[in-house]
Structures are given as C-alpha cells and as structure tokens.
Amino acid sequence: MCDTSLATEKFTKTQKRIFAKNSDREPNEAQSILHLPRKEYPPNTKLKTTFIEIPQTSVTFEVFLSKPFHMWGAEMGVNEFGVCIGNEAVFTNLNIKKKNDGLTGMDLLRLALERCKTAKDALSLITELLEQYGQDACGGYKNQSFYYHNSFIIADRTDGYVLETADKYWVSKKIDTFYAISNGLTIESDFDGISSALSEKIKSMNHFSFKKQFSDSFYTYMSHCSDRRSLHKKTAESLQNIHSEYHTKLAMETLKTHEIQIDDFEPCNGSMKSLCLHATGPTTPNQTNGSLIVEWDTSETNQDPLRVYYTGTSTPCLSLFKPFFFGTKNFISASSLDSSGTYADTLWWLHESVARKSNFDYQGVRSLLVPSLIGLQDSIMNITKESIPSAKKEEIQWRFLKDHVNVLKKIDDELLHSNIGKSRWQNPIFQLYWNGQNKNLGFRFSN
C-alpha cells in the first residue's frame, strides 16, 4: 500500500511544485536507496528486470531510486533531468494469470526513469511497455501471492500526470492543481489519454468510467484507499490554508500523518487509514518503508531547480528527510544505504532498531528521538533553499546521512539504558505479531 501526490504551483501558491510519496511494504522488506550513474551499452544488450528479460537501451540516465532490496524495479525515484515517478498497487476485477511473465509496476517506473528526459516521454514509454509486456508479475516479498495492477504519478518541472491501469488497458489525466492516489482507481470519464484497445472497447457504451468499470470492490475497500486519499488531500489543504502556501516541509508533515492525533498515537492502534503506516498484523500487514519528496523551482531564473529529499527508513513520523543532489559521486554504492546488508551501520536497520522499540512505547521513544531530528531537519531545509555549488553538494548530502546514522546509534543506546521500548505491554496479537517479525529477521537488534 502506498500514498503519492503532486502539488502544482496553483496549489503551493509559490513558484515550486512538490511530489511526495510514502512507500508501504511488508515490515521486514528493507528498502534500499540506489544511486546509479549514466551508462552506455553495446547493441543487442539484454536487461534482466525482476522476472523477464527485455532489450536494453543504448544509454541509461543517472537515477536516484528507493526500492525493495530484492527487486530490480523501484517504488519511487527521480532522474538527472528531474523526471520523478511513484507507483501504487491498484486492485482490479481483471484476472491475473500469475505466470510472472510481465513487468512489475516498479520495473516500469525504473525503466522510464532510466530512459526518459520528460514526464510526457515517461508516460508514453510506460504505456508502450505495458501494452507490449503486460504486468503479470508478483509484487510481494514473503507474500508470493500478491499480484496487482498499477497506477502512477509521473512529473517533472513543467508537467504532471496520473496514469491508471487495468491489465494492458490504461487511462491518463494531466494534473492541474493537487492530485493524490492511494491504491485505488480514481479516473472516471475525465481522462485525457486512453489505450487504443480500450478506446475501441468502449465505443458502444453510453457512459464509461474507468474506475467503476475495473475496480475490485473488496480489495479496494480493504485497503482503505479512499480514506487515505481523503486524509492526504485534507491534510495538505489544511496546511496550505494555515500557512497561505504549501512548501516542502509541509509536504513532509503530510507524509507523517496518522489517523489518530500524534500525542495520542500508539502503533498498536494504527490502521490502514493513516498515511504514515505502522503494521499491526493481518488487518494492517504493511508499514511505510520509505518516503521521497521532490521539489522543483519553476521560476525562469533559477539555475539549480531540483531538490530531492529521502528518508531511506521506515515510519516517516520518526524519520529525517535528507538531501540528495545529482552529479555527485559519493552516494554511488554507499554502504550505509544498502539495506540488503545486516544491522551494523546500515541506515535502514539502525532505524528499525529504534522504530521497533517504539512499537511498545511510541511516546517514550518519540520524546527522545524527534527532538534530536528537529534541529537537523531545520538545518537541511535552510541549507538547501539556496543555490549550492557542486562541490558543496557532495559534502552536504554525506554529512546529513552520517549525522542521521550517529543520531540513531545514540538514541538506540539511550533507549537500551533507559529500558524504554520494552517495558509496556500492548495488545497480545500486536505483541505476538512483532515478536514474530523480529524473529524472522535472522539477526537480533542490540538489546
């Protein structure tokens, strides 16, 4: 389950547009940050995606991705030209054969980022690949029966689109002001683009709604996508009204939102209705495993228009949004960002050691962790609001990654010595669920 939005200049009331996404996956499905340089390939090179092999292009562009550690594709990302994409699982009434002979939505996302210079080109490529290869591909980790179709928000400095699919059928719509998607089809008859096969199919219909025609009512309802989509929009609108504009720090606050007020929140009371998702068991089997925000300055005079902020960690309510800059080299193969490794100094797992203690005393852990992150976040926002020389970008992005790692080590040590995070009893089913998740990891956090 995921939540993605694009706020254009009409919504932000500034010369900036903002993409934001929370990626919700299985609790033990670590999410890696991957930074890849531009690369050239000889003719007839083949590319192995998550399940199938397709022809490689002659050049792949520099990309920054947040991806499940075991998959080729990515949940969200941005490329050197400022093209940004986030995808969502959507549940349709069309049968999936479950042969794994297609592309995952995450494959389609990464392929578009590696190959396209504009959002419009990315939309065209994804729909072309979708019609050619289909999307019969498992999207789960331990859950190998988790098959779904996909929707996307695709954006760059000047354009933004929502793309929704059902098997090889698709419709798209240009985003004018603010648009959010949350695991359910949203486009009815108000589409701007449509697949030729679907256009032919609906010629005899008096009225056609993509959402009504293809939505699976049961799984769409169980995902609470309409509740989360509504919360996303209402939270963003409320913050915009309060501040008379919508800026990146407010987008971060939006992604941290729970259905329950933060001072009353405990993870055992979480549900699929929150944007910042905390897994609780069978009814809420996923948690937010990574978050990404991309900001474009659309003013004509700005020579440094792109800003990228990532968590590289689960639970954005307990996370730091750190900066990334294109053209830098120090994040390529950065060991702290490779979550397929073990505990050690890996950002994702260091955060998990703290976050999983918060499952049993959220307010206690939050009272120690969040104050340590507030100053860092303010420093990041102040430093990145102006144009930055390339040499300085290397130093900035590496410094804040190291600072975050050091904060997590310090807080984890304080939690161990204060006995916070294991002294309070929770709902027995919740307790058993998380004890089981921790046991399945194959390694133990420091205790």
Phi, psi and omega in degrees: 000144183211169175219129185224144178213159170227126175249118179274178181300330178297329180271316184290339184062027178223185174266033179230147173239148191226125171260139179216139177212138165255129178258117183253123183221184177296145187304324182266009180269081184304144181248125182264148169264125184236124178243116184242137179280167173298143184214144177255151183228145177289161179303149176069017175290141177257149179241127175267110175276200184301318183235328186238164179255133178226166178295138176277151176278169183287330181221134169249139185276164177295130183226153174237118189234148168244117192219148169303134191301335188262358184251158175283317183285178185229151177286327184195157180178179182212151179245179187297341179268002179084014173282131184230139181219142169229142180242161181225145168287135171232149187249117184245169180269010177269138185289137173251125186287343178061049177257355183054044179246024178228192179260141171286161174301327179289326173298313180301319179298309182294320179301318180293320179292324180286341190240352190239145181260347180222160177296322180297318177294322179295319176300315181295318182292315181300315181292325177295314179292324178299314181291331181279316188249342184072181183228042172278089185203132182292133180255007183264173177254272173286329178278090184278005175256010185270092177247144181200166171264181192224152167234162186217149159249127185237126187213159169213198186293338185239339186229159173207138183223149166251132180238126179236141187231156170216104189058239180263002174277150178202155170223156179220160181211139177284140181268125185263315187234284177220136179216135177233145174231147186207066172068021174215151176292142184234337185278129178257253179260003187265038181274155176261329180232152181209144178294145184298323180295321180287322178302319178293321184295326187264005183302325184273357182275140177288318178219133182234130172236119180301317180299311183288327182290324191241353182291137169273115189294321185292303184291328176296319178293315183295334179282349182053035184296323180293325177295315181290321178297319178295317178297320179301309183293315181295320179295313179298317180295319179297314179295322178294321179293318181296318187260358180066007174197170180234114182241178189299321180295328176288326175297323176298316179297323178299315181292342180271002190286135171252161174295327179264143177304142189301323182288343179254359189279138166225138184305329180295342178261006181291163179209175179289000182272356181267154172281314174275102192266132175242122182294140179234349184138209187302323182280337175224079188277356183241161172223162177287114185258359178182151180223147182219136173231132177237131180239131174247132170269118186262005178294144186293335185271350184285122181264358182222067196277346189257131173231132180237130178232130183229155173265315186068015183216164176281180173043081182302335178297343179241019189244168176246129174273110185260154183273150170227144180231138177285155182088354178269158184248342193283354177263350178293118182062030177294122187297327181294341184258358181270096186282357177282352176282185179267188187311280175035236182256017182286124184307310186299315184282329174298317177296320180300324179300323177282311185299323182285338170288329179292341176301334186248359171192074187300312184294324178294315179293316180300322182295335177269318188282309189299317177302329178287339182265336185300312180297319178298315181297319178298319179297318179299313183293322179292317182291322188271000182281344179251169175295139186235130176299148184304317182297326181287330181298319177305311183294318185295310185293325179287321181298315183287331173296313179295320179299319180295315178302316181293323177298315181298319178297317181295313182293320179299320178294318178296320179296321180295317182286333180268354180067017177282139177102358176215012184260348185249133179278138180243184173312128185303320180295319178297316180299313180295320180301310183286329173299321178292318178299316180295321180295325182287350183294326183091359173211163183249141170286160179297133180213000000 
